[in-house]
Every structure is written in C-alpha cells, then in structure tokens.
Amino acid sequence: MSTANVLLIVLGILTLAFVVVFIQDLVKHKDEILNDKNVTKNAIISSIIGFIVNFFDTLGIGSFAPATALLRAAKQTEDRVIPGTLNVSCILPVVLEAFLFIQKVEVEPITLAGMLIAAVAGAYLGAGIVSKLHTNVIRISMAIALFITGVILVLQLRGIFPSGGDAVGLTGIKLVIGIVVNFILGALMTAGIGLYAPCMALVYLLGMSPLVAFPIMMGSCAYLMPVASIKFVKEGAYNKIASLAIAIFGLLGVWVAFKFVSGLDLTILKWLVVCVMAYTSVSLALAARKKESN
C-alpha cells in the first residue's frame, strides 16, 4: 500500500472521529439551535459564505481570512468563537481537498508525512490554549496574524519570494526546517490564522515545486483540523449553526471548483484577499481597542 493511501486512511479515521463528536454535540444542543429565531436566516447566509470561501480555498486562495471577514460583516458569530468556528466548519471541505490533491500531485512520502504530523502536533497543543483565551487576546492575535499573512501574499504577488524549484521532497536541514515551521503553523491555525499562504511561502523558500504546496498545505489542514476541532467542540467554543451550514455547502464549493475550474488567473482575486486581510486586521484591532477602553 502506498504512503498516500495510508495517509488518506488515517485521515478518514480522524475525520470520522470528529464527525461523531460534532454530531453528538449538535444533537445535545438541538433545542438551543432550533429555538434561535434567526436560525433559518443565519443558516442561509452561512451556507453562501461556506460555498464561496471553500470554492476559492480549493484554488489555493485560503478560506480563513475571507471567512473571518464575511462572518463578521454578516454578524454570524461572536469574535470569541471565530477560531473554533473556522476550524470546525472547514474540516469536511478541506478533507475533501486533501483526498483530491494528495492522490493527484506527487510528493516525497517522508516530507509529506513529516510535515502533516508536525501540523497535527502543533494544532493539538494550540487548540487547548486558544479555546480558553479572552476575546480581546483572540482579536489582537488574529489582527497581527492577518497582517503578517497579507504581507507574505504581497511579497509573493510582487515576485519577491522565490517562485519555487522542481523538488518534490526535502532532506537534511531543509526537512527539519519544514517540519518545525509546519508545527508552528499548525499551532497558529487554531487561532484562526490561515495556513495556506505561509505554507506556500515555506514550500517556495525550500525550493520545492509550487504544485507540491497543494497536497502539503491541504493535507496539513485536513489532518490538524479534526484534532483541534474536537477540542473546540468539547469546549463549546464554536458557532453551531454557522459551522454546520459552512461545512455542508463548503463541500459543494470544493467539488465545483475542482471539477469545473482550471487555468483561472487568480492574481486579481489574491490582491482582493490582501485587501480583505488588511480591512479585517484593522477592524479586529479597533474592536479590541474599543473593548479595552470601555
């Protein structure tokens, strides 16, 4: 059996474990969900958000920054539970992406497995901490992280970052660097900080093929999110309606993007995402400052 198939089987088991915990929590709180007078309206809005952000996530844009902006703009959830909501809601779409891309793109097995396991370990440690953080700490952390991620995207768009090489794996010190940095990115992911842009930058800087970024970043997210999200669910640190709606329609967004979109010029869209990151970063920082002054 190939390494890719082993990784996918393990991913399937992790995802199943999350789905069981998620459904149990939804059933436990079904009265709370159904008694929300805005449940239908919020479910529709979150469904649209889920389709849009996961459609573009499949193309490598990333979903966390635009989802954060849209959830806040549409008043779908409290800032305190945004990290948990992002992680819980995007698991199934990202797992589908991982199944599609891990089989499609060649990556050296040790590199892929090492970076995926590192991301999971980082997420396991990070989720338990983030789920207990004060709202303002989360706001400030996300504001800083979005700003840094936006800078990375701008550097990529301006061609300042290397465009990558043709390697499909890492060895020696480069492999160590890849594993350590992906561990850190996995921990940051649980704070609502998207992994795609920094992981893509990491792949380029280490001289790997740009195509290799897709299975690594999607696989990393797919592996770490079930582990982290089980903690978020058990802590109740997520929005149940938004998470369910985004998860269901996010799957549709991934499938449509993978099957019907190819060769799309994403440069303009990436600049738009940079603008969204800047706006959301500033709005979160201002919200934190306003709360502190009250």
N, C-alpha and C positions, 0 to 999 in steps of 0.2 A: 504494500500500500504506500502511495506517495506521501511525502510530508504535507503537501497541500491538502490531501484528503483527510489526514489525521487532524490537522488544524481545524478543518471545517467540521469534523465530527465533534471535537471538543467544543467548538463554538456553538454547535447545535445544542449540546448538553447544557452549557452555561445559559444559553438563551431560554431553553425550556424551563430551567430553574427560576429564572427571572419571571417568565410569563406566569408560572404557578403562583409566585409571591404577589405579583401585580394583580392578578385576577382575584385572589383571596382578599386583598386589601380593598378592591373595588366593591366586592360583594359585602364585605364588612361595613362599608360606608355608603351602601346604596341609597339608604334613606336620606342621608345628608346630600348626596348628589342629586337625587330626584326632587328634593324639596327646594332646591335652588331655583328661584323664579326666573332666572336668566339662563337656565341650563341649555335650552334649545338654541338661543341666540349665540351663546358663547361657544357651543359645540360647532355651529356652522362657521363662525369666524376662525376658530382654531383649526378646523378642517382645511379651510382655504390656506391658512398660514402653513400648515403641515405639508400640503401638496407643493406649494411654491418653493419653500426653503429646501425641501428634500429633492425636488426636481433639479435645482441648481447645485445642491450638495453632490449629486451624482456626477456632475460635470467638473467637480473639484473646487467649487467656489467656497464650500463650507456652509453650514447651516446655523451655527450658534449665534454669530453676530446679527444676521438679518432676522433670525427668530426672536432674539432679545429685543431688537428694535420694534418689531411688529407686535409682539406680546405686550410691550409697554405702551405703544401707541394706541392699541385697541383695548387697553385696560383689562387684559385677560387674566392677570395674576399679580400677586404681590412681588415686589423686588426680592424679598427674603427667600422665596421659594423658586426663583428663576433658575439657579443652577440645577436643582433637583428636577425641575420640570423639563429643562433642556435634555438632561441625561436620560430620564425615564421615557420621554416622548419619542426620542430619536433612535432608541435601541433597534427596534424592528426594521426601520428603513435602512439603517447603517449595516445591520447584519445581512440584509438582502444585498446591499452593495458589496460587502465583503465576499459573499458567495459568488457573485458575478465576476468580481475582479481578481480574486486570488487564483481562480482557475484560468483566467484569460491571460494574465501577464506573468511572465517568468521572473521569479525572484529566488536567489540562492537560499536554500532551506534554513541554514543556521542564522543567517541575517534576519530573515522574516520571523522565525520563531523567537529569536533573542529579543528583537525589538517589540514584538507583541507581548511577550511575557513581562518585559520591563514596564510597559504601559499599564498592564493589569496591576502589577505590584504598586506602582505609583498611585493608581486610582483607589486601590484598597485602603491605602494609608490616608489619602486625601479626602475621601467621601465622609469618613467618620468625623473629620475635623470640620469640613465645610458645612455639614448639616446642622452644626451647633453654633455657627458664627452669628454675630449680631448683624442686623440688616445693613447698617452703615459700613461695616467691615466688608461685607459682600459687595456693596455698591462701589466702594473705593477700589477694591481688588479688581472687579470687572472693568471699571473705568481705565485703570492703569494697563490691564492686560489687553483690552481692546485697542488702546492707543499703540502699544508695542506691536501687536499683530498688524495693525494698519500700516505702521512704518515698514514692517517686513514686506507686506504686499506692495507698497510703493517702491521699495528697493528692487523687488522682483520685476515690477512693471517697467521700471526705468533701466533695467538691464544691468544694475549694479551688482546683484547677486550672480554667481556663476550660473550658466544655463544647464549645468549638469554634464555628466560624461556618458559613457556607454556601459559602465559596470552594472551587473545585476546582483552584486553582493559585496560584502565588506570582510576584511580580515585585519588582524593585528589591532593596532591602536585605533584605527578608524571604526572597527567593530565595537570596541569598548566605548568610544565616544558616542556612537549611535545608540547603544543600549542605555548609557547613563542619561543622555539628553531625552530619550523617549520615556524614561522613568519619570523625569521631571515634568514632561509634557502630559503624561498620564495623570499625575497628581493635580496639575493645573486645570485639566479638563473637568474635574469635578467641581471647580469653582465657576463653571460656565464659560471657560476660556477655550475657544475652538482649537483643535489640534492640527487641522489641515494646513494652514498657512505656515506655521513654524516647522511642521514636519516636512513639508515640501521644500522649505528652505534648507533644512538639515540634509535631506537627500541630495539636493543640488551641491551643497558645500562639500559633501563627502565624495563627490564625483560619480554618483550613480545616475543611471538613466532616468529622465523625467517620468517615464511610464512606470517605473518601479515605485514612485511615490504613491500611486493609487492603491495597490494592494497593501502597502505598509501603513499608510495613514488610515485607510478604511478598515483594515484588519485590526489596527491598534484600537481604534474607537469601538469597533464591534466587540472586541474582547474585554476592554476595560469597562464599558458601559453597563453590562449586566451585573458585574461585581459591584460597581459603585452604586448602581441604581437600587439594588436590593437594600442597601443601607439607607438610601434616601426614602424608599417606600416604608421601611420599618420605623424610620424617624418621623414619618408623616410630612417630610419636607419637600412636597411637590404638589402641583395643582392637578387634581384627578381628572376633571373634565377636559382640560387642555391637553393633558398627556395622552389620554385615550384617543381623542379626535386627531391629534397630530400624528400619532403612531399609525392609525388606520389609513389616513389619506396620504401620509408620507410614503407608505409602501407603494401607493398608486403613482406618486410623483417619481419615485425611483424607477419604477418599471417603464413608465412612459419615456423618461429621459434616456434610459439605457437602450430601449428598443427603437426609438424613432428619431433621436437627435444625434447627429455626428457632424464633425467639421464646423461646429459653430464658433465664430470668433467671439471670445469671451472677454476681450480687452476692455471694452466699454463697460460691460457688466462688472468687471473687477474694480474699475475705478468707482463705479456706483457703490460697491460694497465698502470701499475705503471711506467714502463719504458717510455711509450709514454707520460705520465703526466710529468715525470722528463724532458724529452727532450723538450717538448713544453713549459714548465715553463721556462727553461733556455733560449730557443730561443726567447721567448717573452721579457724576461728581457734584453737580449742582444740587441734586436731590439729597446727597449725603451732607453737604454743607448746610443746606436749609434745615435738615433734621437736627444737626448739631447746635444750630443757633436758636432752635425753639426750646 
